[in-house]
Amino acid sequence: MSVTVVVLAAGQGKRMHSDLPKVLHQVAGKPMIEHVLDSAAAVSDRVPVVVHGHGGEQLVAGLAHREVKWAEQREQLGTGHAVAQTLDQLPADDTVLILYGDVPLLTARALRDLLEAAADSGFAVLTARMPDPSGYGRIVRARDGSLLRIVEHKDASTSELDIDEINTGIMAVHGSLLHKWIPALGNDNAQGEYYLTDCVAMAVAEGTAVGSATLADAAEAMGVNNRRQLAEVERLYQGRLADALLEQGVTLIDPSRLDVRGTLECGRDVVIDVNVVFEGRVCLGDGVRVGPNNVIRDAQIDAGVEILPNCVIESVTIGPSSRIGPFARLRPETTLGRDVHIGNFVEIKKSAIAAGSKVNHLAYVGDAEIGERVNVGAGTITCNYDGAFKHKTVLEDDVFVGSDTQLVAPVRVGRGVTIGAGTTVTEDVEAGRLVISRVRQKTISGWERPRKDKPDAGKQ
């Protein structure tokens, strides 16, 4: 079966109170419509057709990295009218899967079930059962269970409003049927719109059986119309991800306080504390422990690493058994070797630090190459920027850098050098030397600190 996907995404989304098209609002770090397109790609190898309307230029720009065909709905006259704008791009021999750009929880499994239900007659709808179906179109069935029609909430009778099986709006329809039914749709209803759901009544009238697939989890059908629903969908999505991690053997101290905005791969015996945000692609090796309140983006973190609380880590590689934090910032293009310690209030940028080295307190290291077993003392900074260009600092193996040292790049410090506290290094240093550039201490006797006279007590 060849499948062409149509995604309806022309709605204005007024209740979002936003200049951004509704379907570009993000769930788990990705626009809602991309979740829909990802699920669709699992069941179709055709280029999808996206219907845009309000904010069309923004939507086209937002999906510029994906292969998409476009159809414009200049007036929003209903779902049937939206599909009508795509007819010239829909092969008559394909099954057409009609989806919505604001339903990001829908899974590929549900789409496969729907396509299977449409295999015999060429037409099936996706339904769900909800304890409170308010606002949704109802599925009206005959006594034998066959589907008769879909009635919109505003057009439903009192008895029809009691039905708890709802229409998700998602359909699988053979292209030849769409080409026949869509031009015949009318708008004689409370909204004055062309309803895609009227195709059900057309099918029944001409004797075409209407298949259906019912969602096991009604939450998959949840659309987003306002910020509250966006937040609810976000937590539902994160709950799915947390459940999957738990099933894999990851320890989550509180599964409800986890945010994955990308992909997270975990080895064995990984422990993740509360309020950790993962963005982009993050890989955690065996035995990694991540403390609370960390933000980790596009990182490779090898086995046995411990990340203490309140760190920001972006586009880095951390070698095995290293320890980071608390309150450390690792910036892009940083690579740490085995058993490296980066301590509190330390910032590392575009630097390579080899095995066994330590930068434990209140330091900035940028554009540097640091060898093995190097100790960088508290308050040390690499002066890597001259106002126009960045320059490199090299510390060879076994260098000891005393506290409050400034390394003015470009500079190379040879193997085994000791740099005394308070030193400013402006020239290369040969291996094995001691470097001191601090001002000689003076002690002055008989000196008194200035004092402010106290006011008279009676003048208060």
SULVENGI-V953178 format. One record per residue. N is the residue number from 1. PHI is phi in whole degrees, 0 to 359 (999 if undefined). PSI is psi in whole degrees, -180 to 180 (* if undefined). D_CENTER is the distance of its C-alpha to the mean C-alpha in whole Angstrom. Layout:
n phi psi d_center
N PHI PSI D_CENTER
N PHI PSI D_CENTER
This chain:
n phi psi d_center
1 999 123 33
2 273 135 31
3 236 127 28
4 251 134 27
5 256 133 24
6 244 127 24
7 246 120 21
8 275 120 22
9 215 35 20
10 263 -5 23
11 295 150 23
12 282 -33 23
13 68 48 22
14 302 -35 24
15 287 -7 23
16 281 -19 20
17 52 56 22
18 215 150 20
19 278 -11 21
20 272 133 17
21 307 140 18
22 307 -43 17
23 288 -10 15
24 269 -6 13
25 294 144 11
26 265 146 8
27 234 125 7
28 55 41 4
29 78 11 2
30 219 139 5
31 307 143 9
32 308 -43 11
33 296 -28 13
34 290 -33 11
35 299 -42 11
36 296 -45 14
37 295 -35 15
38 295 -43 14
39 296 -40 16
40 295 -37 19
41 296 -22 19
42 286 -17 20
43 239 -4 23
44 217 135 24
45 259 7 24
46 279 156 25
47 290 125 24
48 288 155 22
49 254 125 24
50 247 128 22
51 267 121 24
52 243 160 23
53 210 -100 25
54 299 133 24
55 66 29 22
56 301 -40 23
57 297 -41 23
58 295 -40 19
59 294 -44 18
60 299 -43 20
61 294 -38 18
62 292 -23 15
63 249 21 15
64 298 -23 18
65 276 -3 16
66 245 154 17
67 275 113 20
68 219 143 21
69 263 149 24
70 240 146 25
71 224 138 27
72 256 133 28
73 249 97 29
74 290 -37 31
75 245 137 32
76 271 93 30
77 247 26 33
78 111 168 31
79 293 -37 29
80 296 -40 32
81 295 -37 33
82 296 -46 29
83 294 -31 30
84 301 -30 33
85 288 -11 32
86 254 -5 30
87 303 -36 34
88 289 -7 35
89 249 5 32
90 254 114 32
91 297 135 34
92 294 -21 37
93 267 -5 37
94 269 156 33
95 275 131 31
96 257 123 29
97 260 116 26
98 257 116 25
99 238 174 22
100 235 137 20
101 287 -8 17
102 249 25 16
103 238 75 16
104 281 -11 13
105 273 -7 14
106 297 133 17
107 259 159 17
108 297 -33 19
109 300 -43 22
110 295 -38 23
111 293 -38 23
112 296 -42 25
113 299 -41 27
114 293 -43 28
115 296 -37 29
116 295 -39 31
117 293 -26 33
118 271 -3 33
119 298 -39 35
120 285 -56 39
121 264 -15 39
122 87 11 36
123 209 128 35
124 206 151 32
125 241 153 30
126 262 126 27
127 240 169 28
128 209 155 27
129 253 129 29
130 231 138 29
131 296 -31 31
132 233 96 30
133 273 12 30
134 306 133 31
135 92 -16 30
136 262 152 29
137 291 143 32
138 262 147 34
139 271 118 35
140 256 121 39
141 245 156 40
142 281 173 44
143 301 -32 46
144 277 3 45
145 92 -7 42
146 289 151 41
147 276 125 39
148 263 -49 41
149 195 169 39
150 242 128 36
151 246 129 37
152 292 152 34
153 306 -45 34
154 289 -18 36
155 256 0 39
156 280 147 39
157 281 174 42
158 300 -43 43
159 291 -36 43
160 291 -30 40
161 293 -20 38
162 281 -10 39
163 289 132 37
164 261 -4 34
165 271 123 32
166 244 159 30
167 271 127 29
168 280 -13 25
169 89 -10 26
170 269 130 25
171 224 156 28
172 238 118 29
173 226 134 32
174 297 139 35
175 304 -39 35
176 297 -35 38
177 290 -41 38
178 298 -44 36
179 298 -26 38
180 275 -43 41
181 277 -40 39
182 301 -46 37
183 296 -18 40
184 268 -1 42
185 294 143 40
186 247 175 41
187 234 33 40
188 275 79 42
189 207 176 40
190 299 -28 39
191 266 -14 37
192 67 32 39
193 244 164 36
194 266 106 36
195 273 128 34
196 298 -31 32
197 295 -19 33
198 294 -14 37
199 298 -26 37
200 297 -47 37
201 297 -37 41
202 298 -43 42
203 298 -46 41
204 297 -41 43
205 298 -33 46
206 260 7 46
207 85 16 46
208 272 121 43
209 293 140 41
210 254 110 38
211 280 169 35
212 207 152 33
213 231 134 30
214 253 130 29
215 296 135 25
216 290 -32 26
217 237 109 23
218 298 -21 23
219 299 -25 20
220 299 -25 19
221 271 0 21
222 292 120 19
223 268 165 19
224 243 119 17
225 239 -13 20
226 209 176 19
227 293 -34 17
228 298 -47 18
229 295 -35 17
230 299 -44 14
231 295 -39 14
232 296 -43 16
233 296 -40 13
234 303 -47 10
235 292 -37 13
236 297 -43 14
237 296 -45 11
238 296 -34 10
239 298 -40 14
240 300 -47 14
241 296 -41 12
242 297 -43 14
243 300 -42 17
244 296 -41 16
245 295 -42 16
246 299 -41 19
247 296 -30 21
248 281 -9 20
249 102 8 22
250 282 137 20
251 271 118 21
252 250 117 19
253 299 -37 21
254 215 102 19
255 301 -23 17
256 280 -8 16
257 241 60 15
258 221 138 12
259 229 119 8
260 246 114 6
261 244 61 2
262 158 -134 4
263 236 140 8
264 233 120 10
265 249 132 14
266 232 140 17
267 277 -160 21
268 279 147 23
269 59 38 24
270 277 139 21
271 238 127 21
272 236 120 18
273 278 -171 19
274 281 155 17
275 60 38 15
276 263 134 13
277 247 122 9
278 253 129 8
279 232 150 6
280 68 -141 6
281 251 117 9
282 236 132 11
283 240 125 15
284 249 123 17
285 283 178 21
286 304 137 23
287 72 11 24
288 292 139 21
289 239 124 21
290 246 118 19
291 285 179 20
292 288 155 19
293 66 35 17
294 259 148 15
295 243 120 12
296 233 124 12
297 229 129 10
298 48 64 11
299 228 146 14
300 251 114 17
301 240 113 19
302 278 175 22
303 303 141 24
304 78 6 25
305 287 142 23
306 242 125 23
307 249 112 21
308 283 172 23
309 297 155 21
310 66 44 20
311 251 154 18
312 240 120 16
313 231 122 15
314 221 124 14
315 54 57 15
316 227 165 18
317 239 127 20
318 244 123 22
319 285 169 25
320 302 147 26
321 62 19 28
322 279 163 26
323 228 130 26
324 236 133 23
325 94 -172 24
326 284 167 24
327 56 45 23
328 253 153 22
329 233 120 20
330 250 116 20
331 264 169 19
332 305 152 18
333 66 34 21
334 255 136 22
335 231 125 24
336 248 137 25
337 278 -165 28
338 291 140 29
339 56 43 30
340 267 139 29
341 247 122 29
342 241 117 27
343 262 -158 28
344 287 137 27
345 56 45 27
346 245 136 27
347 241 128 25
348 240 130 24
349 226 127 24
350 46 54 24
351 223 154 27
352 246 125 28
353 238 122 29
354 275 176 31
355 304 139 32
356 78 4 34
357 273 158 33
358 224 132 32
359 230 89 31
360 265 -22 31
361 213 128 32
362 48 55 31
363 226 156 31
364 236 125 29
365 234 114 29
366 227 141 28
367 51 52 29
368 233 157 31
369 235 115 32
370 243 129 33
371 281 -163 35
372 278 149 36
373 57 32 37
374 272 138 37
375 248 120 37
376 254 115 35
377 287 167 37
378 299 140 36
379 80 6 35
380 282 140 35
381 225 146 34
382 266 124 34
383 270 84 35
384 263 -5 33
385 235 126 33
386 260 12 36
387 100 -16 35
388 226 -39 35
389 229 155 34
390 264 143 32
391 232 160 34
392 258 142 34
393 248 134 35
394 238 124 36
395 245 115 37
396 284 176 39
397 306 146 39
398 65 20 41
399 286 141 41
400 244 120 41
401 252 117 40
402 290 165 41
403 297 154 40
404 58 45 39
405 256 142 40
406 246 125 39
407 252 105 38
408 270 106 39
409 282 152 37
410 279 137 38
411 205 145 40
412 235 130 41
413 247 122 42
414 288 170 44
415 301 136 44
416 74 8 45
417 291 143 45
418 249 129 45
419 249 120 44
420 292 153 46
421 302 143 44
422 78 15 44
423 268 143 44
424 251 115 43
425 261 116 43
426 244 -9 44
427 230 156 45
428 301 149 45
429 237 131 46
430 286 158 48
431 303 144 47
432 78 5 49
433 270 162 50
434 255 131 49
435 240 125 48
436 222 130 49
437 229 13 49
438 288 156 49
439 290 140 52
440 298 136 55
441 289 139 55
442 239 140 58
443 242 122 59
444 251 122 61
445 272 156 64
446 74 9 65
447 273 140 62
448 237 140 61
449 290 138 58
450 301 144 59
451 232 146 59
452 268 131 59
453 295 140 62
454 278 139 62
455 293 153 63
456 298 143 66
457 298 -34 66
458 285 -10 68
459 260 13 66
460 286 * 63
